[in-house]
């Protein structure tokens, strides 16, 4: 069991708080619950002895001139975490961060408005009154927007579990960065969902790693404004011919890429929801606690008037929601249902009619959610309708969202529904926005589940191809004009012939437009020009784009931009979603004879993504024109640019922001067996989401003693949240290796039987990790434990970690004996005599 208490627990759950203020200054009034927390005010010049118990947290309420002295005083009082609301210039910020790093104090700020913890009655912030207690955590980079969102929540019965203003926190400067906060919220029992207000992203890998882990167990909404539509914003350059034949900095991908579209792709892959306006955020926040969140985009619209229904229909189609045709809906009263979706019951329908219709919609397999839009019309029994909505929503097992139009009467009706947990809005547009946002969350969760890399039978061949491609790139870089210089070199552009040769070495083979054989009866109209482009983003690493593009390329990209964007690496599922988002996809789908070409396009996307993920020296790839014809896909030209992945000067380029599936740790393993039994062969590999059922079966089949040794509790199976947490991992922040018997020994599991698992999770210092291991009872004492421990130690060393540690029960003699053989240091736990602390320097 991973038992490490989070390093930010003293920040969010402090018991002893120190507030330091300048002499003669009236300190900021802080709100706290005296039954939970002790708060001490001291002046900067006050002489106080060292405390018997170190303070968990300090609030440094001082001007810029006194902050350095306040940090020194906080250090003498044993403080390791501090909130710093003080603002400063660049020189001051650098000085304060350096001093804090020397003193070992992590800063929330400078420039932070502080934090609120409503469930603990704690207000250490300059953001107004303490928020209402709720289950939403707000993490904001802008103090002004955080204050505005809190004010909106107080007026709309929206409560918060936590509010954090980050200020100028920086992870690389002893600051509390956004990824550390998200990491804490994963297991915060007070938080059920998270809202992030994002202005800029300084580092992607740690942020996306923490965001993906958080979004796997709790809904996450990210408010990030954009200047243009993520798939339609105008590129930086417009002349495609220049892009194809000019310097590497002018290649097609550079023209097509926008920061907004790349960040949107990153948030999708992490499983989060992106909104662009406060109105969208407020609508989504209303829906976060739905007992049955949307499982898809198929929506039924119900109304008592055609006008409001049309408004909702228009917004739904704008939001790319699906409105399935709903026929054969008949009400027992004989009341007519007008339309097939929207469904208009008119002014004559009764409360019983609404109940009848909603129950029928609950049984419709092609309906994922229901939005009801109502106007308090004369002779319309609004109170009876509201009572039906209150009674039915728990029986729908699908999301129910309601709009009551109007102010005076509508406000009262909406308040009744909101009090019962039904999202209610005053306009159809905001109701649709709320549903659409959460429907995207489900879709993004599917992306987050994808294994970032290939697991097919051609894996070994691909690996060999990538090794050849890597060697080819290294040889080309050695021959580049800048190879002998010490200055940072621009990307080295390969010739068309060398670019094509590199693709061939990687196993990517396509006929050229000159070699493809036309069909005798081919339709020349069935032809279009596609492109695939990969470019290196300075923060997000390799970004892939695809779509259609006119040829010859004389049109402005700003007037013809067909672009679907994803982060590398990708797999077939992600490639299919990319193609679906292109403007040309509908046309291709209408031409049934182009299905093979569609599959070829998808395969090529995956192959290029795999190549880029495997070869860090690749800076960019442009495949354009890529001809889609009745005869198949034909390659027009490919251009590749290389870069030094480990330059001697300048910053190291970001390769990929999402860690790919770590194939290097897939290996066969032969287990020794008792005398007269043949050895058993199994496979040792990193875990992936498809192992969820095998892991659950493994835990259920463990003996009570083995389960207690692993989890130090009496659980008999993993909860759904634990299953997600243990199988949907980010390989950058943790590693889990499973030993799998082949299918013939699966015991009912089609993917094989899981007989052992070992994992590590990075500690907050990112230089050490904590491990846990479990072995099936019938595979004890066959060398599996040793093999798993040696493998996870090798993973930790490869990661560059300095120490691996763990907690073992003192009576787990078999594991302690194994650890001694592996040279672990074993010591008693000073806080628990039944435990042993073990560690190994790597």
N, C-alpha and C positions, 0 to 999 in steps of 0.2 A: 504494500500500500504506500502510495506517495504521500508523505505526511508533512511536507514542508509548508509551514505557515507562510502566507504570502507576505512579501516584504512591504507591501503597502497597507497591510492590516492596521498598523498604528496610525496611518493617515485617515482611513475611513472609519475606524472603530477605536478612536483614542480613549484612553482612560485618564491620562494625566497630560494636560495641555499647559504650555507656558506662553504667555503673551508678553512680549517685550516692547516697551514704548519708550520714546525719548523723554528725558527729564523735563518736567513741566508741561508735558503734552497730555491732553485728555485722551485716553486710549479709546479706540473704536469699541463700542459696546458689542460684545459677542454673546450669543444665546447658547445655553447648554443646559442639559438636564443634570442637576446636582446629584441625583440618585445614581447616575451612570458615570458621570465624568467629574473630575476635579480640575478646575481652571485657576491658575495663579498668574496675577499681574505683577510685573516688576519693572521698575524704571531702568533705563540703560546704565545709569551711574550707581545703581543700588549694589551694595556689597552683600552678596548672599553666599552661604556655604554651598558646597556641592550637595545635591539632594540624595537622600537615602535610596530613593527609587528614581531612575532616570525618567525624564519626561518622554512621552511617546511622540509629541508633536510640538512645534513652536510656531506661533503667529508673530511675525516680525513687523510690527506696526510702527515703522520708523521712516523718516525721509531718506533720500539717497545718500546724503552726507554721513548718516549714522549707520548705514546698513552693514558695513564691514565690521564695525564694533559690535553690532547686534549678533552677527554670525559668530564672532569670537565668544560672546557671552553664552549663546545657545550651546556652543560646543562644550563649554565648561560645565553646563548643566546636563550633559549627557544626551543632547538632542541629536537625532539622526535624520529627521524629516522636518522641513520647515515650509510654511506658506509665506510667500514674499509678494505683497501687493505693490511694492515700490517699483516705479518706472525709472529707466535710466537710458543714457545714450550708449552707443556701441562700445566705447572704451570702458564705461562703468560696468556694462553687462559682462564683458570678458573678464574684468577684474573680479567681480562677485562670483562668477562661475568657477574661476580658478581657485579662489579662496575656499569656496564651498567644497570643491573636490579635495583640496588639501586637508580640510577639517573632517571629511567624510560625511557631509550633510547633503542629502538630496533635496532639491528645491522644486516646489510647485510655484512656478514663476521664474524670474521676476515678472511683474506686470500682471499677476494673477488676481482676479477678484475673489479668489478663495473657493471654498466649497460649502455646500449644505448637505446635511444628512438628516432629512426629516424624520425617519423612523427612530433616530436616536435623540431627537430634539436638539440637534446641533446646527448652529448657523455661524460658521467662520468665514463669512463672505460679505462683500459690499455689493449685494445684489437685491437689496430690499428685504422684506419680511420673510420669515421662514416659510417655505412652500408647504402645501398640504401633503400629507403622507400618501404615497402612492407606490406604484411598482415600476415606473419609468425612470431610468437613469439618463441624465443629460450631461454630455461631455462636449464642451464648447471651446473653440479657439478665440471667439469674439465675446468679450464680456458684455458688450452692448446687446448683442443678439440673445445671449443667455438671459439677461435681465428681462428682455421683451418676451421671450418664451415663457419665463416664470410668471410674468404678469398675465399673459394670456391664459396660462393654466389655472391661475387662481380665480379667474372669472368664468371658467368653463368646467369647473369640477374635475380638473385633471391634476392628479397628484404625482409626486416624484419620490423615488427612493434615494436619489443622490444627484447632486448638481456640482459639476466641476468646471472651473474656469482655468484653462491651461496657461494662459499668458505666454511668456517667452520660454517655456520649458523646452529643454533640449536634452535628448537622451545621452548624446556624446559629451555633455558638459555637466555631468552630475545632476541633470534635471530629471523630472518625472515626465516622460514623454507620453504621448497618447497611447502607444501600444502597451505600456505598463498599466495604465488605467483600465484599458479594455481587458487585459489579462486578469486583473483583480475581479472585474465584474462577471467573469465567467461563472464563478462559484459563489457570488454574493447572493445570499438567500433572500434579501430584500428586493432584488432586481429581477423583473420578469422580461423586460424589453429595454432597448437602449436607443437613444437618439444622439447622433453625432453631428455637430455643426463644424464643418471642415472648410478651411480657407486655403491652406496650402499643405503640401505633403513634401517633407524633406527627405524621408527615407521610406522605401516601399516594402522591403522584405519583411522586417519586423512588424510593421503596421499591418500588412495583409495577413501575416501569420496569425497575429492576435485577433484580427477581425474575423478571419475564417473560423478560428476556434470558438469565438464568441457567437457568431451567427449560426453555428451548427447546433446550438442549444437554446438560443434566445433570438427573437426578431430584432434586427438592427436596421434603423433608418439613418441614412446619411444625407444631410442637407448640404449640398454643394452646388452653388449657382454656376451657370455656364453662359457664355456670350451668345452661343448659337445652338441650334439643334445638334445633338451629338453625332448624327449621321449626315448632317447637311451643312456644317459650318464651312465657310470658304477656306481653302488652303492658302498657304503662304505664297506660293507661286502659281502661275496659271499656264505657262507654256510647257506642254508635255514633251515636246521634242527636245527642249533644253534638258529636261529631266533625264531623258534616256541617253543622251550623248555627252553630257557635260561632266563636271567634277562630281565626286561622290556626294558632296554636300547638297547637290541639286538633283539627286536621283528621285524617282517617282515616289518612293515611300515618304521622303521628307516633305514633298508637296502634299501628299494625301493625309499625313498624320496630323492630328490635333491633340493637344494635351487633354482636352475635355473628353474626347472619344476614348483615349487610352485609359484615363482614370475611370470612366464609366465601365469599360471592359474589366478593369481590375476589381471594382466593387461588385460587379456581377459574379465574377469568378469566386469572390470571397463569400457569396451567398447573402450579401446585404442588399438593401433597397435604397436606391438613390432618388431623392426629390430635389427640385430646383427652386421652389418657391415656398415661402412660409405658409401660404394657403394649403399647399399640398402636404406640408409637414403637419399642420393642424388637423387636416382631414385624416391622415394616416394615424396620428396619435390617438384619435378617437377610437380607431379600430384595433389597436394593438392588443387589447385584452379579450378579443373575440374568443369564445370557447371553442369554436370550430372555424379556424382560419380557412381562406380559399385554397382549394386544391387545383385550381385552373382558372382560365379566362372566360369560361362560358357562363354568361349572366342572364338571368330572367328579370325583366322590368315589369312591375305591376303598378298601375295607377288608376285614379278615379277621374282622369281627364286626359284627352289626347295632347293638349298643349304641353303640360309638364312632362308627359311621357316622351314627346319629341325632343325636348331639351336634354333629357337623360340619354336618349338614343344617340343624339349627335355627339355628346361628350364621350359616350362609351366607344363609339367608332373612332373618334379622335384618339382615344387611349388604347386603341388596338385590342379592345375586348371583343369577344365573340358573342353574338346574340343568336343562339340557335332557334330555328323555326319550331314552334311549339303548337302542335295540332291536337285535335281530339280532347281538348280540355273542356269538360262539361260540368256545370254546377248542378247540384241536386235540386236546387230551387228553381231551375230553369232560367235563371238570370244569364243573359248573353255575355260572352267574353269577346270583345272586339279586338281584332288583330291577332297575330301569331308571335309577337314579341317585338315591341312592347305589347303588354296585355292590358287593355283598357276595360275596366268594369263599369265605367260610367257613374253617374250620380245616384242611380237607383239600387246599387248593390248594398246588401246588408252585411253586418259583421259576420254572420254565419257564412255568407258567400266568400268573404276573404279567408276565413278559416279553411273552408273547403278547398279553395284554390291553392293556398300555401301548403297544405298537406299533400296535394297532388304534385306540386313542384318539388317537394322534398323527395318524392319517389322517382323523379325524372333522372335517369342516369346521365343525360347530357346537359344537366344544369349543375354548376358548381356553386352558385350563390344567388341570392335574391335581393334586389333593391326595390323597395316600395316607396312610391312618390305620391303623396296625398295632399289635397287642398281642402281646407275646412269649409266646404261649400254649404250653402243653406240646405236644411233638411237632411244633412249628412251626419249620422250619429258618431261624432268624433270620439267620444269617450268609450263607446262600445267597441269601435275599431281598435282603439288603443289597448283595451283589455284583451282582445283577441291576439294582438301582436305580443303582448306580455306573456300570454298563455302558450302561444305556439312556438316562440323562438327557441325554447329548450328542447323541442321535439323535432326540429328541422334537421339537426346534425349537419347543417350547412350555414354559412354566414348569412345573417339577416341584417340589412341596413335600411334605415327609414329616413325619408324626408317629409317633414311637416312644413309646408309652405306657410308664410305669414309670420307676424311678430307677436301680437298680443296673445291670441289663442294658440298659435303654433309654439310659442316659447314654453307654455305650460305643458303641452302635449310632449314636446321633446324632452323636457326635464323629467317627466315620469318614465320615459323609456331609458334615458341615460342612467337614472338611478337604479334601473334593473339590469344594466349592463348591455343594453342594445344601443349601438351607435346611432345617433339621430342628428340630422342636419337641417338647415333652413333652406338649402338650395339643392337641386338635383346635381349640379356640377360638382359640388364638394363631396356629395355622397359617392358619386362615381369615382372621383379622385381617390377617396379612401379605399374603395374596393380594388381599383386598378393597382394601387401601390402595393397592397398586400398580395394580390395575385402575382405581381412580379417577384415578390419575395419567394413564393413557392417555386416559380420558374428558376430563379437564381439559386435556390437550394439544390435543384437538380444539377446545375452547373458545378456547384461546390462539391457535389458527391463524385464528380468524375475523377478517375485515376489519372493524374497528370503524366501520362506516358503510356507506351504500348506494353501489353502483356501477351501478345500473340505468339504463335509457334515460330514465327520468323525472327524472334528476338535475337538469337545468336548471330544470324546472318546480318541483321541490321547493325549489331554491335561491331562486327568485323568491317562492314561498310563504313561506319562512322570513324573507326580507327584509321582506315585508309584516307578518308576525307580530312581528318585532323592532321595527318602527316603531310598531306598535299598542301594544306593551308600553311603549315609551318614552313615548308620549303618555299612557297611563294613569298611569304613575309621576309625570309632571309634574302631573297633576291630583289626586294623592293628598294627604291632609291633611298629611303630613310632608315634602312636597316643598320647602317653604320653610324648614325647620328645619335646623340644623347638627348635630343629635344623630342618632346611629344610629337608623334607623327600623325598626319591626317590619315583617314582610311585609304587603303591601297586598293584601287579599282582593277579587277582582273579584266582581261580582254574577253570578248564574247566566246572565243574558242576555249579559253581556260575556264571560264564560268561553266560552260557546257560540260567540260571534262570533269569538273568537280561534282556536278550533279550525277554524272554517270558513275563516278567512284562511290557515291553515296547510295547507289542502287535506284536512282530516280531516272527512269527511262521513258521518254515520250517521243513519238514521231515528230519530225519537223513539218512545217507547212509544205515543204518541197517534196517530202517523201510519202505523204499520205495519199492513198489511192481513192479517187472519187467513186462513189457508187454509181452504177449505170443510171438509176432512176432517182438520184439524189435531188433534193429540192434546194437550190442555191439560196433560197430565202431563209432556210433554217440555219442561219449562221450569225454569230455574234462574237465580239472580242472581249475576253476576260483579262483579268490581271491577278497576280498574287504578289504581294510585296511585304517584306519584313524589314523593319527599321529598328535601330537601337534607340530607345528613349532614355534620356539621362537619368531618370529616377526609376522608371518601371521596367527597364530592360527591353528585351525583344518583344516587339508588338507586330502582330500579323494583320494584314488587311486584304480583302478580296472584294470583287464585284465586277461590273462591266465598265468598259471605257471605250469611247469611239476611236476608230482607226480609219484613216490617218488622224493622228492626234492634233487637230487644229482647233478644236473647240476648247473653250475655257473650262478648266476643272470646276470652277465655281458654279457654272451653269449646268454641268453634267457630272454630278458627284454621286456615284453608287459605291458605297463603302460599308462593309461590315468589319468590325474591329474586335480582336481578341488578343489576350496575352499568350505568349508561348510559355509552356508547351500546350498542345491540344491533343484531343483524341477524336474518334469518329463522331461521337455524340456532339462535341463542340463544333466540329467542322460542319455537321448538318445544320446546327443552329445558325452558324455564320451564313451559310448559303440561303437559308430561309429569310434572313434579314436583308438580303440584297434586293435591289429593285428589279433585277432581271429574273428573280426566282419564280415569280408568278408566270412569266412568259414561258420559262423552261417547263414548269409543271403542266402547262396547257399543251405542250408538245410531247405526247406519250412516247414517241420514238426516240426521245433524247434521254430516257432514263439511264442508259449505260454511260452517257457522257456526264450526267449528274454524279454518278458513282465515281467516275474517273476524276472529276473535279474534287470531290470529297477526299478521295485517296491521295491526290496530289497535295492538298492542304495538310493532311496528316504527315505525309512524308517530309515535306519542307519543314513543318514544325518540329518533327523529330530530329532532323538534321541540325537545325539552329540550336535546339536544346542540348544536343550532344557536342557541338563544336563551338566553344566560346570565342574562337577567333573570327567568326562570321559577324560582320558589322551590319550588312544589309544584303537583301536579295530582291531583285526585281525580275519577275517573269511576266513579260509583256512585249508584244501581244501574245495572248494565249487564245487560240482560235477554237471556238466551240462550233462544230459542224455536224452535219448528219453522219459523216464518216467517223467522227470521234474528236478527241482533243488533239490539237496540233500546236507545237511550240514554235513561236515566231523568234523570240530572242530572250536570253537570260543574261543579266548583269549582276555580278557579285562583288562586294567590297569587303576587304578584310581589315582587321585591326589587331594590335598586340593585346592579348587578354591580360597580360601581366606587365605593364610598362614599368620601366625603371624610374621614370619621372612622371609626375602628374597623377591624377586620381585613377584608381582601378575602375574600368567600366563595369556597369551593372550588366550581368549576363541575363538572368531571368528573375523576375520578382516573385514567381511561384516556383517552389522547389519541385523539380520533376520526380517521377517515381524512381527511387534509387536502385536501378537494376544491378549495380555492382554487388549488392548484398544477397542476390539470389544464388544459391549454391546447393548442390546435392549433399546429403548427409546419410551416413550408414551407422545404424545404432547396433551396439552389441546386444546379444540376447543370452538368456540362460543356456547352460550347457545342453548340447544336442539340438538346439534350435537355430535355424538359419538367421543371419543378420537381417535387419529390417531397413529398407531404404525409405527415406523421406526427403522432403525439400524444405530448406530453410530460406525464408524470404521476408521482405517487409510486409506488414499488414496493409490491407486496403479495404474500402467500404464494403466490398462484396463478401468479406469475412464475418459480417455481423452475426449471421445465424450460426456459423461454425463456432464462433467465440461463445455465444450464449449456450450452445449445447455443451461445449467444453466446461463451462462454469457449473452448469447443472449436474454434470456427471462427476465432478470432483467430490471426494469424500468430505464430510463436515470438517474433519481435521485439516485437510489440504486447503479448503476454502478459508478457514480461519487463519492459517499460516499466511495466506496471500492477502486477504482483505482486513484481517484483524477485526472481524465482525461476523455475525451469524447470518449474513445474507445467503439466499439459496439461488438467486439468479440476478443478472444485471438489469437495472432499470432501463427503459428506453433511452433516457438521457445518457446513462453510462455507456450504453452500446454505441451511441453516436460519438461520444467523447473518445472512446477507446479505438474505434475503427476509422473514423474520419479525421485522420491526423495530418498535421502539416509537418513534412519531413525536415523542415528547417529548424523547428523548435523542439521536436521530439522524434524518437524512433521506436518502433515496435517491431520485433521479429517474431514470426510464428513458424513452428515446425508442423508441416502438413504431411500426413500419409496420403498416398494416391487414392483415387476414387474407389478402388476396390475395397478399401478399408474405411470408407467414409461413415459407415453406420447410419445411412440415410441422408447424409449431407452430400449433395451433388458436387460440391467443390473440393471434397476430400475431408478427412478428419483432422481437426486441430488437436495436437497432443502436447503442445508446450508453447508458452509465450513469454517473452522478456521485453521490457521497454525501459527507456530512460526519458526523462523530461528535464529540459534545461532549468537550472536554478536562475534566480533573478540576476545573478552576477554574470550570467552567460559564459562563465569560464568553468563551471562545474555542472554536474547533473545528478539526479537521484534515480535509482533503478528499482524495478520490481520484477519478480519472476514467479511463474507457476508451471508445474509439470503435472500431466495426467497421472493418476495413481498407478495405472498399469504400465507406465513407462518410467517409473522411478528406477534408479540404479542401473541405467543402461548407457550412461554417458551423455544423455540429452542435456542435463543441467549444465555440465561442463561446457558442452558445445555452445549452448545459448549464451552463457556468461562470456565465453571467449569472443563470441561474435559481437555482442553488444559493447564489450570493451573496445574491440577493433573499430566499431562505428564511432564511439566517443573519441577515440584517438584521431580518427580521420577528420572528425569535426573540429579538431584543434582544442578540445577540452583538456583541462589540467587535472581534473579530479572526478571520480565517480563514487557515489556514496549511497547508503541505504539504511533502513531500519529493519532489524530482524528480531523476532521473538527469541528470548533467551533459551527456550526449550526446543528451538528448531535446530537440533544438533546436526542433522544431515547438511543443512545449508551452511551452518557455521564451519563445518569441516571442509566443505567445498571451497568456501571463501579463504580459509587458511591456506589451502593448496594453491590458490590464485594470488597469494601474498597480500590479501586485504588486511588492514589494521582493524582490530576488533576491540571495542571499548564499551564499558557500561554506559547506559543513558543516565545522566545525572538527575533527570526528572522522572524516570520511570524504571524501576528495578527489573521489570519484566522484559525490557527491551535492550537490544545491543545496537550501538552505532558502528557502522562499518564503512571504511573508505579505502580507496586505492588511488595513489598518485599516478597519473598517466604520463 
